[in-house]
């Protein structure tokens, strides 16, 4: 269960190398917004060279260029079948048909890796569930908040609450993992990042994308369970194992299969943290 996702520009191999050693669970190599038009070809070639061999370390995902632009086919052809590729992030997905076209291009090139569509427009939000269930290759969805703000003319955090909940619900309904939060753009405002992560966790997100390594520990602390949460989860799972079905714990908490599933996820996250410490 990834908790931290770190972006790095594809045309800066030295920055990608630092990202790979940052401790992030997933490194997101960006061929889109972070790369100037004149360096797109170099970014693609450098990323393909990086992924030509499967390396030990964090998973590497690549965000390709616009689905309706002239660079997509070349991006997908360069990435398909590379052993080090963990997934492809698709920007500004508006419909299930967008996903189907990407899958077709990848399969023509020889492989269809895990896909992670980004919901970054009103149309993408309206079609969130259809996108999440468009193909078995879709392994997760995420919200792209900067582009969504621009598309809808949104101002303030409150305006994003419904799109965030919509994304979480679509992922859950499709049987996908909880989505990670979108990036927090102010890399120096760590208290603000922490508060935003706590709010995102309360809405059902799991983890967050970052644009600077200094954000990673804040995201980890916000999303990994506290000692009290772990203790309560252990009590819940033990009670459920001893007496399957719905029951009430001595402190009054009601336990049913959904609660038990949440408790097991807390224990899995706790075990993940312990294995990395």
Backbone bond lengths (Angstrom), bond angles and torsions (degrees), N, CA, C in turn:
res aa  C-N    CA-C-N  psi(-1)  N-CA   C-N-CA  omega(-1)  CA-C   N-CA-C  phi
1 X - - - 1.463 - - 1.527 108.86 -
2 X 1.317 117.94 96.47 1.463 119.39 179.46 1.524 111.67 -62.20
3 X 1.324 115.45 140.80 1.461 121.88 176.47 1.524 110.82 -114.44
4 X 1.322 117.33 -33.43 1.457 120.60 -178.15 1.521 110.34 -120.47
5 X 1.338 114.85 132.14 1.455 123.55 -179.30 1.522 106.70 -127.92
6 X 1.325 118.79 119.69 1.467 121.76 -173.80 1.522 111.00 -115.04
7 X 1.338 115.91 123.21 1.458 121.54 176.84 1.526 111.02 -78.20
8 X 1.335 115.39 145.66 1.462 122.18 172.80 1.525 108.40 -147.11
9 X 1.338 118.12 138.53 1.468 119.99 -177.93 1.522 111.76 -70.69
10 X 1.326 116.08 134.50 1.455 120.53 -175.65 1.509 114.56 -67.09
11 X 1.325 117.76 -20.13 1.464 119.78 -179.96 1.524 112.61 -92.54
12 X 1.339 116.88 11.63 1.466 121.36 178.82 1.527 108.51 -126.08
13 X 1.340 117.46 77.57 1.472 119.74 -176.74 1.515 113.66 -55.50
14 X 1.335 117.39 -32.44 1.465 119.58 -180.00 1.528 110.90 -68.00
15 X 1.346 117.30 -33.80 1.465 120.67 177.25 1.526 109.89 -72.87
16 X 1.324 116.75 -38.84 1.470 120.31 176.28 1.524 109.99 -60.64
17 X 1.331 116.73 -42.41 1.470 120.47 179.42 1.525 110.94 -60.72
18 X 1.337 116.94 -42.03 1.465 119.90 177.28 1.526 111.20 -64.72
19 X 1.330 116.08 -38.86 1.467 119.83 178.69 1.519 110.91 -62.53
20 X 1.328 116.69 -38.93 1.463 120.40 -179.87 1.526 111.86 -64.80
21 X 1.318 116.76 -24.61 1.465 120.74 178.06 1.507 114.07 -101.85
22 X 1.327 117.05 11.67 1.465 121.27 -173.91 1.516 114.22 -82.19
23 X 1.327 117.15 -16.42 1.453 120.54 -173.75 1.509 113.99 95.37
24 X 1.333 118.19 -1.72 1.460 120.85 176.57 1.522 110.61 -64.53
25 X 1.312 116.21 146.72 1.462 120.21 178.35 1.521 111.37 -70.29
26 X 1.331 116.34 -37.98 1.467 122.11 -179.52 1.520 108.38 -134.06
27 X 1.320 117.02 133.57 1.459 122.01 172.48 1.520 108.17 -101.18
28 X 1.337 115.86 126.49 1.458 122.34 -178.53 1.523 108.48 -103.33
29 X 1.308 116.71 101.65 1.462 120.80 178.32 1.523 107.86 -81.76
30 X 1.327 116.08 122.45 1.454 121.13 -172.19 1.527 111.26 -100.62
31 X 1.326 115.96 123.57 1.457 121.61 172.42 1.527 111.20 -101.64
32 X 1.330 117.27 -4.89 1.462 120.62 -172.37 1.523 112.15 -98.99
33 X 1.335 117.82 -102.76 1.458 121.58 -168.69 1.520 114.15 -62.61
34 X 1.333 117.94 -31.72 1.463 120.51 -174.83 1.530 113.68 -80.15
35 X 1.326 117.90 -3.35 1.466 121.48 -174.29 1.525 109.81 -117.37
36 X 1.331 116.12 128.00 1.462 121.13 178.36 1.524 110.11 -65.85
37 X 1.342 117.26 151.00 1.475 120.07 -177.13 1.517 114.10 -52.76
38 X 1.322 117.45 -38.89 1.454 120.00 -177.33 1.514 115.03 -74.14
39 X 1.305 116.97 -7.74 1.472 120.59 -177.84 1.530 112.43 -114.54
40 X 1.316 117.34 9.54 1.464 120.95 -178.10 1.536 111.63 -61.07
41 X 1.323 116.95 -45.36 1.462 119.82 -179.08 1.507 112.13 -63.12
42 X 1.341 116.38 -42.21 1.462 119.83 178.04 1.528 110.89 -63.71
43 X 1.335 117.05 -42.50 1.466 120.37 179.89 1.521 110.70 -60.55
44 X 1.320 116.53 -42.02 1.466 120.42 179.52 1.531 110.83 -63.29
45 X 1.317 116.73 -46.11 1.466 120.44 -178.36 1.521 111.41 -66.20
46 X 1.332 116.81 -41.26 1.463 120.15 179.99 1.522 111.27 -65.51
47 X 1.319 116.25 -38.19 1.463 120.17 179.34 1.520 111.16 -69.42
48 X 1.327 117.01 -40.98 1.467 120.28 177.56 1.526 110.49 -62.37
49 X 1.323 116.97 -38.52 1.474 120.01 178.05 1.525 110.39 -64.99
50 X 1.330 116.45 -41.34 1.469 120.82 178.65 1.520 111.45 -59.57
51 X 1.335 116.28 -40.35 1.457 121.22 -172.99 1.525 113.68 -93.32
52 X 1.326 116.35 5.53 1.465 119.56 -178.08 1.521 112.18 -67.39
53 X 1.329 116.76 -21.18 1.459 121.17 177.16 1.521 108.87 -127.47
54 X 1.308 116.17 143.56 1.460 120.47 177.24 1.526 108.41 -77.90
55 X 1.314 116.70 121.77 1.458 121.04 -176.67 1.525 110.57 -112.81
56 X 1.328 115.61 155.07 1.457 121.03 174.68 1.530 108.08 -74.28
57 X 1.301 116.96 138.81 1.455 120.06 179.80 1.508 111.42 138.53
58 X 1.330 116.43 -162.66 1.467 119.26 -177.88 1.518 111.76 -67.45
59 X 1.320 115.39 156.99 1.462 120.18 173.02 1.524 109.18 -63.78
60 X 1.322 116.24 147.31 1.464 121.24 178.39 1.524 108.46 -118.45
61 X 1.330 115.53 121.51 1.450 122.35 173.50 1.526 108.39 -111.39
62 X 1.310 116.64 154.93 1.467 121.54 -179.45 1.516 109.05 -124.48
63 X 1.354 115.45 128.21 1.460 119.00 171.73 1.526 107.58 -91.32
64 X 1.327 115.90 118.99 1.456 121.78 -176.91 1.527 109.99 -86.14
65 X 1.324 115.62 175.65 1.454 121.09 179.84 1.527 111.44 -78.07
66 X 1.328 115.13 174.68 1.462 122.80 -171.56 1.522 112.59 -51.24
67 X 1.322 115.34 138.13 1.461 120.50 -177.31 1.524 112.61 -67.29
68 X 1.318 117.24 -23.45 1.457 120.15 179.60 1.529 112.23 -103.96
69 X 1.336 116.73 15.33 1.453 120.67 -177.62 1.511 113.41 -105.77
70 X 1.343 117.26 176.71 1.463 121.48 -174.68 1.519 114.85 -80.80
71 X 1.335 118.25 -6.34 1.463 120.83 -174.08 1.523 113.65 -98.22
72 X 1.323 117.02 -13.11 1.465 119.71 -172.31 1.524 112.48 -60.59
73 X 1.317 118.10 -49.29 1.462 120.80 -175.25 1.522 110.91 -59.33
74 X 1.337 117.18 -41.97 1.463 120.22 179.01 1.521 111.17 -66.70
75 X 1.341 117.01 -39.12 1.468 120.09 177.03 1.522 110.72 -59.46
76 X 1.318 116.83 -49.65 1.460 120.84 -176.65 1.520 111.62 -66.64
77 X 1.329 117.29 -39.13 1.462 120.32 178.73 1.517 110.94 -63.83
78 X 1.338 117.42 -36.21 1.464 120.89 -179.63 1.520 112.18 -72.73
79 X 1.340 116.99 -29.00 1.466 121.15 -174.96 1.519 113.76 -91.31
80 X 1.314 118.08 -30.68 1.465 121.61 -172.52 1.517 111.48 -56.94
81 X 1.318 115.40 128.33 1.463 120.96 175.36 1.508 115.91 84.31
82 X 1.326 118.93 -2.13 1.471 119.66 -179.24 1.528 109.52 -71.23
83 X 1.323 117.74 130.62 1.472 120.35 -173.67 1.524 114.15 -66.70
84 X 1.329 117.97 -23.97 1.455 119.90 -178.88 1.509 114.77 -89.48
85 X 1.336 117.81 1.54 1.458 121.43 -177.06 1.524 110.70 -84.60
86 X 1.338 115.65 119.27 1.455 119.94 178.66 1.507 114.28 -91.74
87 X 1.329 117.06 -22.88 1.452 119.74 -178.75 1.515 110.57 179.20
88 X 1.324 115.81 163.88 1.463 122.87 178.44 1.515 108.39 -122.33
89 X 1.323 116.30 127.29 1.460 121.88 176.57 1.521 108.50 -97.15
90 X 1.323 114.73 129.55 1.464 121.50 -173.95 1.520 109.35 -106.32
91 X 1.336 118.72 116.52 1.462 119.95 -177.41 1.525 112.44 -78.27
92 X 1.329 114.09 147.84 1.469 122.18 169.52 1.532 112.95 50.26
93 X 1.314 116.23 48.87 1.468 120.22 177.01 1.519 108.75 -74.89
94 X 1.333 116.12 128.65 1.455 120.21 -177.89 1.511 115.25 -109.04
95 X 1.342 116.79 -17.55 1.464 118.88 -175.46 1.518 110.19 -158.58
96 X 1.330 115.19 167.58 1.459 120.53 174.94 1.522 110.53 -63.34
97 X 1.330 116.99 -30.52 1.460 120.37 178.97 1.526 111.48 -62.82
98 X 1.334 117.58 -34.04 1.466 120.67 176.13 1.527 110.43 -60.34
99 X 1.329 115.21 -44.84 1.464 119.38 179.50 1.524 110.54 -64.44
100 X 1.312 116.38 -43.49 1.467 120.14 -178.87 1.528 111.29 -60.24
101 X 1.326 116.90 -38.29 1.468 119.75 179.79 1.521 111.11 -66.85
102 X 1.317 117.08 -40.16 1.462 120.56 177.57 1.526 110.51 -64.19
103 X 1.325 116.59 -44.23 1.464 120.60 178.88 1.522 110.58 -59.38
104 X 1.329 116.14 -42.63 1.461 119.73 179.64 1.533 111.63 -62.58
105 X 1.317 117.03 -43.73 1.461 120.66 179.24 1.521 111.41 -64.54
106 X 1.324 116.84 -40.23 1.463 120.03 179.46 1.521 111.16 -66.42
107 X 1.316 116.39 -42.32 1.463 118.89 -179.28 1.524 111.24 -68.94
108 X 1.309 117.22 -32.68 1.462 119.66 174.20 1.525 111.08 -64.03
109 X 1.343 115.50 -31.26 1.460 120.29 178.50 1.527 112.03 -85.10
110 X 1.342 117.28 -8.06 1.453 119.80 173.20 1.499 116.94 119.39
111 X 1.348 119.38 -7.77 1.462 118.52 -176.58 1.523 109.60 -162.80
112 X 1.327 116.81 152.39 1.461 122.25 174.45 1.525 108.36 -127.15
113 X 1.329 117.90 93.80 1.466 120.94 -179.28 1.523 111.22 -73.04
114 X 1.317 116.55 178.80 1.460 121.44 176.23 1.524 109.77 -61.77
115 X 1.340 115.92 136.55 1.457 121.82 -177.35 1.523 110.18 -115.57
116 X 1.339 114.97 143.18 1.460 121.95 -179.39 1.533 108.61 -131.61
117 X 1.327 117.80 88.93 1.460 120.38 179.20 1.531 111.74 -66.61
118 X 1.335 115.15 142.51 1.454 122.34 175.26 1.527 108.87 -104.05
119 X 1.320 115.87 127.66 1.471 122.35 177.56 1.520 107.34 -92.64
120 X 1.335 117.38 108.94 1.461 120.78 -171.11 1.532 112.66 -132.44
121 X 1.326 116.62 14.89 1.453 120.54 -178.24 1.522 109.60 -148.18
122 X 1.340 114.77 167.03 1.464 119.11 175.99 1.527 110.49 -59.62
123 X 1.331 117.10 -40.73 1.463 120.46 -179.62 1.527 110.74 -64.70
124 X 1.311 116.87 -42.22 1.461 120.00 178.35 1.518 111.99 -60.69
125 X 1.336 117.16 -41.96 1.459 120.58 178.09 1.524 111.53 -64.38
126 X 1.331 116.77 -43.33 1.460 120.27 179.25 1.525 111.28 -60.43
127 X 1.325 116.85 -33.58 1.466 121.68 -177.38 1.532 112.64 -102.74
128 X 1.326 117.21 22.17 1.465 120.73 -171.82 1.530 113.02 -55.94
129 X 1.320 117.86 -47.97 1.463 119.66 -177.94 1.526 111.12 -68.23
130 X 1.327 117.35 -40.80 1.462 120.29 178.47 1.522 110.94 -61.93
131 X 1.323 117.10 -37.99 1.465 121.24 177.32 1.519 110.18 -67.17
132 X 1.323 116.60 -44.07 1.465 121.04 -177.52 1.523 112.25 -64.40
133 X 1.331 117.13 -24.81 1.467 121.37 -178.21 1.532 112.28 -111.52
134 X 1.324 117.00 16.29 1.467 120.82 -173.26 1.521 113.29 -67.08
135 X 1.331 117.35 -31.08 1.469 120.65 -176.51 1.526 108.28 -162.20
136 X 1.345 117.54 148.79 1.470 118.94 177.02 1.530 113.60 -59.72
137 X 1.328 117.18 -19.30 1.464 119.73 178.23 1.522 112.49 -69.46
138 X 1.344 118.18 -18.92 1.463 120.86 178.05 1.523 108.90 -73.13
139 X 1.327 116.44 117.64 1.465 121.15 -177.16 1.522 112.52 -111.64
140 X 1.312 116.75 -2.33 1.454 119.84 178.54 1.511 109.94 179.11
141 X 1.328 115.66 159.12 1.460 121.71 174.13 1.521 107.98 -128.16
142 X 1.319 115.59 160.60 1.461 120.48 178.71 1.514 108.86 -149.44
143 X 1.327 114.83 160.58 1.449 121.84 -179.55 1.521 109.09 -99.42
144 X 1.326 117.14 131.65 1.459 122.00 173.66 1.519 108.74 -101.59
145 X 1.325 116.57 97.88 1.461 119.84 -167.24 1.523 113.63 -76.63
146 X 1.329 118.86 -32.72 1.464 119.61 -178.16 1.526 110.95 -63.58
147 X 1.331 116.33 -47.57 1.460 119.40 179.29 1.524 111.66 -68.86
148 X 1.337 116.09 -34.73 1.462 118.71 179.04 1.530 110.71 -65.72
149 X 1.321 117.14 -40.63 1.470 120.15 176.42 1.528 110.48 -56.12
150 X 1.344 114.85 -45.66 1.461 119.11 -178.70 1.523 111.21 -66.46
151 X 1.322 117.01 -39.97 1.465 120.66 -177.38 1.525 111.69 -65.97
152 X 1.322 116.47 -39.00 1.457 120.78 -175.17 1.524 113.51 -100.97
153 X 1.333 117.45 -6.59 1.456 119.62 -176.95 1.510 113.02 68.00
154 X 1.331 116.78 37.13 1.461 121.06 -175.90 1.523 111.17 -80.78
155 X 1.323 115.72 147.50 1.461 122.29 174.37 1.516 108.37 -135.43
156 X 1.324 116.42 134.59 1.456 120.41 177.75 1.514 112.82 86.95
157 X 1.332 114.86 158.45 1.458 121.52 -177.54 1.523 112.58 -71.00
158 X 1.326 117.58 -35.26 1.463 120.28 -175.94 1.525 111.70 -60.12
159 X 1.321 116.85 -32.07 1.466 120.34 -177.85 1.515 112.22 -67.83
160 X 1.332 117.16 -17.63 1.461 121.00 -177.99 1.527 113.27 -93.08
161 X 1.327 117.19 -5.34 1.468 118.11 -174.09 1.524 111.50 -63.47
162 X 1.327 117.86 -44.84 1.465 118.36 -179.54 1.529 111.67 -64.40
163 X 1.356 121.06 -47.33 1.469 119.10 176.28 1.533 112.80 -57.47
164 X 1.315 117.03 -36.19 1.467 119.19 179.27 1.523 110.61 -65.63
165 X 1.328 116.72 -48.09 1.463 119.87 179.52 1.524 110.02 -62.92
166 X 1.308 116.79 -40.14 1.464 120.86 179.23 1.524 110.92 -58.06
167 X 1.314 116.91 -42.23 1.465 121.21 -179.97 1.519 111.14 -66.37
168 X 1.327 116.95 -43.38 1.464 121.11 178.76 1.530 110.44 -62.28
169 X 1.324 116.73 -44.05 1.469 120.79 -178.39 1.521 110.59 -65.68
170 X 1.331 117.54 -42.55 1.461 120.38 -179.84 1.522 111.28 -62.18
171 X 1.322 116.58 -41.88 1.464 119.99 178.87 1.519 110.48 -63.16
172 X 1.306 116.60 -45.65 1.460 120.23 -178.98 1.530 111.14 -64.35
173 X 1.326 116.57 -44.00 1.456 120.32 -178.99 1.524 111.48 -63.31
174 X 1.319 116.51 -30.28 1.461 121.24 179.52 1.524 113.07 -85.47
175 X 1.336 116.67 -2.05 1.463 119.89 -179.10 1.511 113.43 76.03
176 X 1.336 116.75 23.34 1.463 121.53 179.62 1.530 110.32 -97.23
177 X 1.329 117.82 163.60 1.466 119.55 177.02 1.527 111.17 -63.16
178 X 1.327 117.53 158.65 1.469 119.14 174.66 1.524 109.97 -57.87
179 X 1.316 118.12 138.90 1.462 119.26 -179.38 1.519 112.31 -71.47
180 X 1.321 114.94 156.32 1.461 120.95 171.94 1.521 109.28 -86.17
181 X 1.322 116.16 149.26 1.455 120.21 178.02 1.530 111.40 -66.72
182 X 1.317 114.38 155.74 1.452 121.11 173.69 1.530 110.02 -69.97
183 X 1.321 116.20 166.11 1.466 120.73 -176.33 1.530 111.35 -65.04
184 X 1.327 114.61 151.23 1.469 122.55 171.98 1.521 105.92 -100.68
185 X 1.336 118.98 114.56 1.460 119.95 -164.72 1.521 116.28 -74.51
186 X 1.335 118.62 -21.54 1.467 120.47 -178.40 1.529 109.37 -90.99
187 X 1.328 116.67 100.20 1.466 120.01 -173.10 1.521 112.10 -72.38
188 X 1.338 118.71 -13.12 1.469 120.65 179.66 1.524 112.58 -94.27
189 X 1.316 117.06 -15.58 1.465 120.63 -177.52 1.522 110.10 -90.99
190 X 1.322 116.35 75.34 1.455 119.88 -177.78 1.531 112.75 -71.21
191 X 1.328 120.12 -37.76 1.474 118.68 173.98 1.528 112.24 -60.70
192 X 1.337 116.88 -40.11 1.461 119.61 177.09 1.513 112.00 -64.21
193 X 1.329 116.17 -38.86 1.465 120.81 176.53 1.518 110.42 -61.60
194 X 1.328 116.74 -44.95 1.466 120.22 -179.00 1.525 110.92 -61.50
195 X 1.337 116.36 -44.34 1.468 119.88 179.56 1.525 110.93 -63.82
196 X 1.331 116.58 -40.31 1.461 120.68 179.37 1.527 110.99 -65.54
197 X 1.326 116.58 -38.30 1.472 120.25 177.67 1.521 111.44 -64.88
198 X 1.315 116.34 -41.31 1.473 118.76 178.55 1.520 110.48 -62.02
199 X 1.331 116.43 -40.48 1.465 119.83 178.14 1.528 110.95 -65.95
200 X 1.326 116.97 -40.12 1.461 120.76 178.84 1.512 112.39 -65.57
201 X 1.321 115.80 -40.04 1.468 119.35 178.25 1.525 110.09 -62.49
202 X 1.336 116.55 -39.23 1.465 120.21 179.51 1.529 111.57 -64.58
203 X 1.333 117.70 -25.71 1.465 121.62 179.01 1.518 113.03 -86.45
204 X 1.334 117.60 -7.94 1.457 119.89 177.08 1.509 115.52 109.69
205 X 1.334 118.49 4.55 1.462 120.25 174.99 1.518 110.29 -72.97
206 X 1.324 115.54 160.68 1.458 121.24 174.91 1.522 108.11 -135.13
207 X 1.333 116.22 104.78 1.452 120.78 179.08 1.516 112.60 85.37
208 X 1.349 113.90 -179.41 1.469 117.71 -174.09 1.512 110.77 -157.51
209 X 1.326 115.25 148.58 1.463 121.32 171.28 1.518 109.16 -81.56
210 X 1.327 115.91 145.01 1.459 122.37 -179.00 1.518 109.63 -127.08
211 X 1.339 115.54 158.29 1.461 120.36 176.22 1.517 111.84 -117.21
212 X 1.338 117.25 2.11 1.469 121.01 176.37 1.526 108.04 -150.80
213 X 1.348 117.34 140.72 1.474 119.32 -178.76 1.517 114.19 -57.77
214 X 1.346 118.21 -27.43 1.465 118.55 -178.63 1.525 112.07 -65.76
215 X 1.324 117.28 -16.84 1.464 119.92 178.69 1.529 112.93 -80.63
216 X 1.318 117.28 -18.07 1.461 120.28 -172.11 1.528 113.41 -63.08
217 X 1.357 119.90 -47.93 1.473 118.15 -179.36 1.524 113.19 -61.61
218 X 1.324 117.35 -33.23 1.462 120.72 179.13 1.530 109.84 -65.69
219 X 1.315 116.04 -43.76 1.469 120.22 178.86 1.525 110.26 -63.56
220 X 1.334 116.11 -43.86 1.476 120.32 178.14 1.525 110.82 -56.14
221 X 1.336 116.69 -51.03 1.464 120.04 -176.29 1.525 111.43 -62.45
222 X 1.331 116.53 -37.00 1.462 119.61 -177.29 1.518 112.30 -71.02
223 X 1.327 117.11 -34.07 1.462 120.14 -171.46 1.524 114.16 -100.80
224 X 1.311 118.84 -19.02 1.457 118.15 177.53 1.522 109.29 -81.99
225 X 1.320 118.49 143.34 1.469 121.26 -172.93 1.520 112.64 -69.05
226 X 1.324 114.65 149.29 1.459 121.19 176.05 1.524 110.25 -76.47
227 X 1.341 115.87 168.75 1.460 120.71 178.08 1.525 110.64 -60.63
228 X 1.336 116.25 -37.88 1.462 119.90 179.88 1.532 111.03 -66.33
229 X 1.331 116.44 -40.23 1.463 120.02 178.72 1.523 111.18 -65.48
230 X 1.331 116.24 -39.05 1.464 120.15 179.46 1.529 110.17 -65.85
231 X 1.330 117.06 -43.06 1.464 120.40 179.60 1.529 110.88 -61.91
232 X 1.330 116.56 -43.97 1.465 119.89 179.45 1.526 111.01 -65.28
233 X 1.324 116.62 -37.37 1.465 120.16 179.29 1.524 110.89 -66.80
234 X 1.310 116.74 -40.26 1.467 119.54 178.41 1.529 110.61 -63.07
235 X 1.336 116.52 -40.93 1.463 119.79 178.74 1.529 110.01 -63.39
236 X 1.324 116.29 -41.95 1.458 120.70 -178.93 1.522 111.49 -63.60
237 X 1.322 116.34 -47.34 1.466 120.58 -178.15 1.529 110.56 -66.02
238 X 1.331 117.12 -40.30 1.464 120.18 178.99 1.524 110.77 -62.65
239 X 1.339 116.36 -42.55 1.468 119.75 179.16 1.525 111.17 -65.06
240 X 1.330 116.01 -40.73 1.462 119.81 -179.81 1.520 111.53 -66.93
241 X 1.323 116.43 -38.55 1.461 119.72 178.65 1.524 111.75 -67.05
242 X 1.336 115.37 -34.04 1.460 119.18 -179.00 1.520 112.19 -77.52
243 X 1.331 116.90 -29.71 1.462 120.37 -177.27 1.523 109.13 -144.90
244 X 1.322 117.78 86.55 1.468 120.54 -177.93 1.524 111.77 -58.85
245 X 1.326 115.20 147.71 1.456 120.93 -178.39 1.513 110.81 105.88
246 X 1.319 116.82 -179.06 1.452 121.30 -178.54 1.529 110.16 -73.43
247 X 1.331 116.09 140.29 1.465 121.09 177.67 1.510 108.72 -158.15
248 X 1.318 116.79 167.18 1.456 123.03 177.44 1.518 109.01 -111.76
249 X 1.333 116.95 135.51 1.457 121.78 177.71 1.527 109.52 -82.32
250 X 1.343 117.12 163.65 1.470 119.72 -178.57 1.522 114.09 -56.30
251 X 1.350 118.28 -28.67 1.459 120.02 -179.09 1.533 112.57 -84.91
252 X 1.334 117.58 3.59 1.450 120.87 176.44 1.513 114.63 98.78
253 X 1.331 117.60 -9.03 1.461 119.14 178.87 1.526 110.91 -69.59
254 X 1.332 115.18 134.74 1.456 121.66 178.46 1.523 108.96 -91.09
255 X 1.318 116.29 132.78 1.454 121.68 -175.86 1.520 109.38 -117.94
256 X 1.333 116.09 122.01 1.452 121.68 171.79 1.525 107.85 -129.56
257 X 1.319 118.89 177.80 1.467 119.56 -175.42 1.524 114.37 -55.58
258 X 1.335 118.68 -35.32 1.466 120.23 179.42 1.530 110.94 -66.11
259 X 1.324 116.27 -40.04 1.465 120.09 178.26 1.520 110.40 -65.73
260 X 1.316 115.87 -40.42 1.473 119.82 178.85 1.521 110.59 -63.78
261 X 1.320 117.28 -41.08 1.466 120.47 178.57 1.525 110.58 -60.96
262 X 1.330 116.78 -41.42 1.462 119.67 176.73 1.514 112.08 -64.10
263 X 1.333 116.65 -39.11 1.462 120.41 178.38 1.527 111.22 -64.75
264 X 1.313 116.34 -39.83 1.471 119.33 178.98 1.534 110.58 -65.26
265 X 1.324 116.90 -35.07 1.465 118.89 177.58 1.533 110.43 -66.40
266 X 1.319 117.00 -39.76 1.465 120.19 177.02 1.528 110.47 -60.08
267 X 1.331 116.98 -43.32 1.465 120.23 -179.92 1.526 111.09 -66.66
268 X 1.332 116.67 -36.07 1.469 119.52 177.59 1.522 110.78 -65.61
269 X 1.324 116.91 -41.19 1.459 120.04 177.28 1.521 111.22 -65.36
270 X 1.327 116.17 -38.30 1.456 120.21 177.49 1.525 111.25 -63.46
271 X 1.330 115.99 -43.76 1.461 120.11 178.81 1.523 110.92 -63.69
272 X 1.339 116.58 -36.47 1.462 120.73 176.95 1.507 110.81 -60.94
273 X 1.361 116.22 -44.62 1.465 120.54 -179.20 1.525 110.77 -63.76
274 X 1.331 116.26 -41.71 1.461 119.66 -179.01 1.532 111.40 -65.48
275 X 1.332 116.53 -36.68 1.462 119.88 -178.79 1.519 112.12 -69.23
276 X 1.349 117.11 -23.13 1.460 121.15 -178.50 1.511 112.83 -94.46
277 X 1.344 117.18 -10.36 1.459 119.98 -176.84 1.529 112.04 -85.95
